[in-house]
Amino acid sequence: MTRITTKKLAIGMFQNGRARQTWAMSGREDESNYTDLEYWTELARKCEAAGADFLFLADSYGYPTLNDTVIPTAIERNVQFSTVDSQMLMSALAAATKTLGLVTTVSTMVEKPPMVARQYRSLDHFSKGRIGWNIVTGSAQAGSALLFGEPLMPHDDRYALADDHVQLSLKLWEGCWDDDALIRDSATGIWADPAKVHEIIHDGPFFSSKGVLVTPPSPQVTPTLFQAGASSAGRELAATYAEAVFLAAESKALAEQIADIRGRAEAKGRGRDAIKCLIAGTFRIAESEEEARAAHEAQIAGISLEYAAATYAYFTGVDLLSFDLDRPMPASTAKTDNGRTNVERFLGPDAPTVREILEEFRANGVMGKPFLGTVEQAVDQALALIEETDADGFLVQPDPDGSHDMFFEKVMPELRRRGVIKDELPGATLREHLFGEGCVRLPDSHPGAAFRRTGVLV
């Protein structure tokens, strides 16, 4: 078969710290699940054995709410509800693996920059340079704000805060320690050269700091920076700081988003190839297209409109069931101060009806339509989408049973046979996995590089 793309694709594996839906399957209530550490270490080892670039664990303090209270369906059916702290898993996963990149979400709305800087620098040490930070302003932000007893910050203000947060974090990572500051000379008793360890000063619109990140530089110095969020503000944040972005939409929208992000990055002097654009990849594989389609439709049949509406509310704060199901969603929903990506995609002159939005969420959630059929058909569809959108790889969603086993056993070998994924991961760090051997540090074109070796930073 003729290869559609000549790129070597990046493959990230998606999971979140939430309970899998397999608990609801008869006879599987007691299986190892998300509260067992062994479940996560086994998952990480499988990802590594398959040759994935990284494992990504999404996370949020939020949960589905409407009118300042939790949605009962979310509790009853575990809709984006029960979770563990993904950041707490990272040291164990680093110890259980040798080459796999490890990426977690930490919201700029919850953790302060010095906390984030120390956490990720420590994890970068423990993993020997395999850590990435997914920068978000928070999903289910209304629930998170209620939990922390804070007002819900307007959407665009959250992104302004995120910009200030990342600025300070980069100053702490890149500006505190010169490359040769750490001495560790037992003969002289000198730990570090005081002239090469600098206080940073930051006086931003949201954060202020004067001090030193006391943890010495780790292999990457700054963790590999990811971003998820396709609103205009999200794309601007990605173009400024991200090294990889996660995107999910239909082909035309994906192509437009990727072109926009690349154009913004180029305008900032970073270059069009400075950011790896990774699109959601949901693979539904069977011996025939008919079997795959039947299995997918059976899965959809088990999801109620109430379940879909609770999922939509988690990402947007919008109550779809309060609208006329046979008319488009009101344009006023574009002003939501929760997530806008999954509102904006359903507005405009060709807007679907509310019922159609609910049906989309029943079938595909936020991840877009699956690649469906035999393994050859699904891979054909996936590579065609790469070609249509100019994406750089996939963030692979779990199989229907919550695992990635089908992808590892069927899809990865087919991708490897077609020569579109790496035979082995380049370099030892996550940044090298994505950009090639030797690309350990932030490139000089990244704004974080401006904070190196400048002493006091204002």
N, C-alpha and C positions, 0 to 999 in steps of 0.2 A: 504493500500500500504506500502511496506517495505521502511523505511527511508534509504536514501543513505548515509547521513552524520550524525554524532552525534554532530557536532559543533553547538554552538549557534552563528549564523552568525551576523556580523555587517551590518547594512543597512544605507548607506548614500544616500541622494537624490541629484542629480546633477541638477544645473541650472547655466546659466551664466547671466551676466548683459545685455544681448543682446535682441533685439526685437524678439519676437516669430513670426513664419511664419504664424500664424493665421490671421495676418493683411491682407493677400492676399486672404483670403476666403471671398466669396461674403456675404455681410451683416454683417461682423464682423470688419469692419475698425475702428469703434469707441469703441470697447470693452476696458475694463480696461487692460492696458498693462504695459510694463516694465518701463515707465516713471512715473507711478502712484505708490506712496508708498503703497497704499492699496493692490495692486497686490502682493507685496512682503510679507507684513504682513499676508495676507490671506494664501499665500503659506506656510509660516513658521508655522502658526497655524495648517494647514492640516497635515504637516509633523509630528508635535508634537502629534496631536491627533491619528495618525496612529501608533505611537511608533517607528519612525525612530530614529537612533542614532544621526544623524546630517544632516544638510542641507549644501551643498557645493556650493558656488558661484565662478565659475572660472572667471578670469579677465585678461585683457591684454590691453596695450596701442596700440598694433599693429593692423594691418589690412592687407588684401592681397595686396602684391605689387610684381611687376616684373620690372627689369631694373630701379629701383629707382623711381617708380611711382605707384600710386594706380591702381588696375585692374578695368576697367570700369564695368565689370560684378558684381564686389563686391558691387559697389554703386547701380547699377540698380536693382539687385535682393537681396540686403542686405545679401551678403555672408560674415559672420563673420565681419560685419561692424558696424552698429549702436549699441551703448552701453552706459551704465551709470557706475559710479564708485561703484563697489560692496562694497568697504570698507566703503563708506558713508552710506550704508544701515544697517550696523551691529548694531548700537545702537538702531535703531528702531526695528529690529528683536529681539534683546535681551529683549527689553521692552514688546514685544508682546508675548513672550513665557516664560516658566518656566524651562523646562527640556531639550529642544532640543539643541544639539550641533550646533555650527555655525562656518563654516570654509570658509576662503577666501584666494585667491591667491594674493601674493605681490611678484613682481619680485625683485631678488637681483641686477638686472641691473639698476633699476630705483630709488628705495627708499634706502637711506643710513641707516646703522644699528641703530644709535640712534633714527631715526624716526620710524623705524619698531618696535624697542623695546618699545618705549613709546606708539605707537598706540595699539599694542597688549596687553600690560599691562593694559592700560586704558580699553580696551574692555573686558579683562578678569575680571576686577573689575565690570564693568557695567552688565556683564552677569552672575556674580557669578561663574566664572570658566568654562564657556562653549565654549571658543574660541580656534580655531585651525588655524595655519598658514600653507598654502600650499606653500612650498619653490620651486620656479622655477627660471630658468634663462631667462624666457620670451618666449612666443609663438609669431609668426609673428615678430621675432626680427628685421628683416630688416625694416619693417614699423615703429617700435618703435624707432630704431636708427635714421631714417630719421626725425621723429617727434621731437626728442630731439637734433637734430643737432650733432650727435655723429657718429664716424665710427662704422661699424659692427665688434664687437669683435669676434675673432675666437672661435669656439664652445668649445673646451676644455679649453681655457682661461676663458670663462664665468663660467665654473664649478669650476675652481680654485678660481675665484673671489667669487663665491657662498660659497665655503668652508670658505674663510676668513670672509665673511659677517656673516655667521652663528656663527663662532667662537666668533666674537665680540659681536653679539647679545646675545649669551649665557653668556658671561662674564657680560654683563650689567644686564641680568635677574637674574643670579644665584650668582654673586659675589659682587654686590653693597651693599645689605642689609642682615645682619644676621637675622635669624628668629625672634629674640626678640629685634630688633633694634628700632621698633616703640613703643614709650612709651605713648604718648597722655595723660599726667598727668596734669589736669588743676590745681591741688593744687600746684604743683611745677613749672608749666609753661614749662615743658620739653616736646617737641614734639618727639624727637628721640635722641638716645644715639650716640654722634659723634664717639665714639670708635667702634661702630658696623655698621657704614655706611662708605663704603670704596670707594675710587677712584680706578677705574680700569685703567690699562695701556695696550694698545694694539698697537703693531708696526708690522703690517702684510704686505704682499706683495701688498695689494690693499687699505687697510684702516688703519688709525692710530687714536688713541683716548686716551685721559687722562681725566677722569671725572666720574661723578656719574649720574646714571639714577634716577632722583629725585622722580619719582612716586613710592610709597611704594609697597612692594610685594602684588601680587594679589593671589586669591585662588590657582591657579595652579603654580604660580611663573613664570614658562615658559609655554607659550601656547602649546597645543598638536601639535606636528610637523608632517606635512604631506609632501609628495613629489610626483611629477608626472614627468615621463620621464624615458624611458627604454633603452636609449643608455648605453654603458658601463660606461661612465662618470656619467650618471644619476643614475645608479644602485649603483655606488660607493658612491655617495652623500647620497643616501637613506640608504645604509648599515651603514654609519657613523652616521647619525643624525636622520633619519625619525623614527617615531613611527607607521606610516601607509603610504602605497604607493598606488597610483592609477595606474592600468595597463589595457591595452586593446590590445588583439591580438587573434589569433586562439589558440586552446587548447594546441597544442604541444609547441608553442612559449611561451604561458603563463606559462606552467609548467617549462620550462627552465629558464625563467626570475625569477620566484618565488624561484626556487631552488638556483639560483645564488645569489639572494639578501639574502636569509637566510644563505647561506654558507659564504658570505662576512661578514654578521653581526656576525656570530659565530666566525669567525677568528679574529674579533675585540674585542672579549670578551663580546659581548652583548647577545649572545644566539640566537638560531634559532627562538624563539617565541617572540623576542623583537619587531618585526614589523608585523603589521596587513596588509596583502596583499588583497586589494579590487579590484575586477575586474569589468569592465563595464558590466552592465546588462540592455539590451534593451528588453522589453517584449511587444510582439504583440499578443494580446488576442482577441479571437472571440468565437462564439458558436461552431465552428468547425474548424479543421485545414484548410479546403479548404477556408473558409471565411477569416481566418487570412492571409493565403498566398495571396489570391486575393487582400485584402486590402493593404498588403505590396507591392505587385507588382504595384498596382495603384499609390501608393506613389512614388515609384521609377520612374514610367513613367513621373511624373511631374518634374523630375530633369534632366537638360540637361548636356551634357558632359562639356560644358563651366562652368556651375555651379560647377561640381565636380572638374574641373581643378583649379578653383579659391579657392575652399576649400583646395585642396592639396597644392597650393602655400602658403596659409596662414600658414600651419603647417611646410612647408619645404623650401619655397623659390624656389622651382623647377617648371619650366614651362613644364608640361607634353605634352602640345599641340605642343611644338617645336620639339618633337621627332617623329620617325616613330612609329605609333600606334601599329603596328603588330610585333614589336621587343621588347625585354626587355629594361628596362631603363638602360642607360649607367652606367657602374660601377663608373665613375667619379663623379656621383651625391653623392656618399658616403662622399665626401669631403665638402659638403655644410656646411656653417657656420650658417645656420638657424637650425631648429629642425632636428635631425637625426633619431628619433624613427621611423617615418613613411617613411623614406628612407630605412633604414637598413632592415625593415621587408619585403621589396620587392626586395631585391638583393640576390645573391647566385646562386647555380647550378640549382635550380628549380624556378628561377625567372619568374614571370608572364610577359606578354606583357604589354606595356603601356596602351593599350585599356582595358585589364583586370584590371589594377590598377584603371583606371577611372570608370569602371563598379563597382568595389568594393566600391569606394567612392560615387558613385551614390546610391548604395544600403545601405551602412552601415557607411559611413564617417570613423572616426577613431575608432569607438567603437566595431567593430567586428559584427558577425552575430547575429540577434536577437533570443531570445527564442520565438518560434512561434507556435501557435495552441490554443487549449483550455487551460484554466488555469492549469488544471492538467498536460497536455503535456508540457507546458512551464516551470512549476516548476520542472517536471522531468528532463528536459534538463538542467535547471539552477543548480540543485543539482548534476547532473552528472558531470558538469563542475567543480564544487567545489571539487568533489572527484578526478577528473583527474588532477587537477592543485595544490591541497593543498592550495587553497585560503581560506581567512577568512571571506569573505562577498562580498557584491555588492555595487558599486556606480551606482545607478539606473538612467537611462536616461529617459527623458520625453516621454510621450505618443505622438502619431502623432499630436495631437492638441496642444502640448506644455505644457500640464498639467501632473500631476501624478495621476489623479483621478482613472484611470483604475487599476493602480498598488495598490493604497490604497484600492479600493473597492473589487478587485478580488484576487490579488496576495498575499498581506500581510495576509489576513485571511487564505489562503491556506498554506503559510509558517508557520503561527502560529499553524494551525491544525496539521501540521507534526512535531511540536516541535523543529524547527530549528532556531527560533528567540526568543529573550528574551520576557518574559511575561511583564516585566517592566524593565526600565533602571536602572542599578546598580549605586549607588552613585549620587552625585549632579554635578560632573564635567565631561567634555568631556573625559578626560583621564580615569576616572572610567567607563564611558559608554563602552569604548573599552577594558579595561584591568581588570575591576572588582573593587568592592567597596574597598576603602582605597588606591587605586593607584592614589593619587592626584598629587604627584610630579614626576618629572623625576626619574627613578630608578637609583640606585647607579652605575649600569653598563653603563649608558649613559655618553658620554664624557662631557656633560654639568655639571654633578654632581661634576666633579673635580674642578669646579670654586667656590664651596661653601666655605664660612667662611675661606678664605685664605688671607684676607686683600688686599694688592696691588697685582694685577695679571699682570704678564708679559707674 
